[in-house]
């Protein structure tokens, strides 16, 4: 009898091993890999609930990434610090935990209102280890008290360890796609600032590309008005009137203003609850949660900020902040280049006006026997009386002189 049971267990282990090998050898995306892992673990344990948490890029938080039961809204939103709850403890200690009953009474337990499974009796948690480093945690639960024999704990631990390579490879695949998108986006931004498009077009392109690159719901560019000491929205891809028409931000009393003054990025995990964020009512209305604001710096001077908002709670990584800072600085170059071109155009216009006025003065001096000063005053007075520019007045004088010359020739 014992031999038969052992043989059956061995056959099951081989089947599980084959399923793991299939996943490892596949080129599935992360969500697909995790779905397959959940399926295998469900078959192995017969659990009524299966959760998979993975470390974020900072390795400071564990994020719920997959579950057996439908939790689409909660995926990516349930976040634990290392050491927080039983899951965080397992990740920190790299040890499995098996609680056969009253798991929610355990001192390490962390309760989430969003998860009804928090009232389940039995709880088994094991780390997902890849090359001696924990990359995540697998939790299985049962509604009623359930024994966890050492053989099951060991098997789940082994499955988690074996499956870790597929998870890491899928994460690398996701990261590669993300970097490719970032590179493509940075190229688009670079091309935009060297184009002959108007500033509004360039900034609008930048916010659209940035929103796509960082998967943000709203991206906006705000420029600094030194006279009013305010930040003014110059471009956003948001279609929300509430966001577009919100008042200008006072630099002295806003999160974006803080980033501008200190020339340092500022991130907020949940703007709806953070007192530093002034427009919390709009955030609730527009379903905005996490925010990152980065200063636009040109020659060590902050001239504005770029803000991005996510719909789901998000901890911005150092890489995301770095990428947005690059985009922000390129946007600053576009703004300053436009200013320089405007100044150059104005200087050119002023020089042309001066040349025309000098020629018009010569005509008046010749026709009316006037001094240079008298001729200049006459042009200036005509400009004021007719509400025309001195350039327009000068051009009229020169045109009349040309007409007179033609008449005299006849």
Protein Blocks (a to p, Z undefined) as FASTA:
>chain_A
ZZmmmmmmmmmmmmmmmmmmmmmmpccdfklmmmmmmmmmmmmnopabdcdddddfkopa
ccdfbdfbdcfkmgokaccdehiajklmmmmnopacddfbhklmpmkbccdfklmklmpf
bdcdddddeehiafbdcddddfbdcdddfklmmmmmmmmmmmmmmmmmmmmmmmmmmmmm
mmmmmmmmmmmmmmcbdfklmmmmmmmmmmmmnopabdcdddddfklopacdfbdcbfbf
klmmpccddfklcfklmmmmnopacddfblmlmmklmklmlmmmnopabdcdddddeehi
afbdcddddfbdcdddfklmmmmmmmmmmmmmmmmmmmmmmmmmmmmmmmmmmmmmmmmm
mmmmmmnopafklmmmmmmmmmmmnopafklmmmmmmmmmmmmmmmmmZZ
